Amino acid sequence: FMSPLEIISNTFVTKSIAIVLTYPYQVIRTRLQHIDGESQKIIPLIQTVWKQRGIRGLYAGISINITRVMPSTCITFLVYETLKTRL
């Protein structure tokens, strides 16, 4: 049985890792969706982002994303784990 603080801490760490690993994909996907009328390939788009902004280009906006996603994720897992142990 984990305490609520342990559940929130574990959720925060694991969700942070998941966001860091998948965020570049989300950035590229968003850029592909906003290209007007051009057929863009993924690899050249990644290369363009890398040349223009480096690693920062693939992680632009990550702090806002973490701030937006983390509270609901922690609450969801806290409620789930609490209910799971009590039912």
Order of alpha helices (4+ residues) and beta strands (2+ residues): alpha-alpha-alpha-alpha
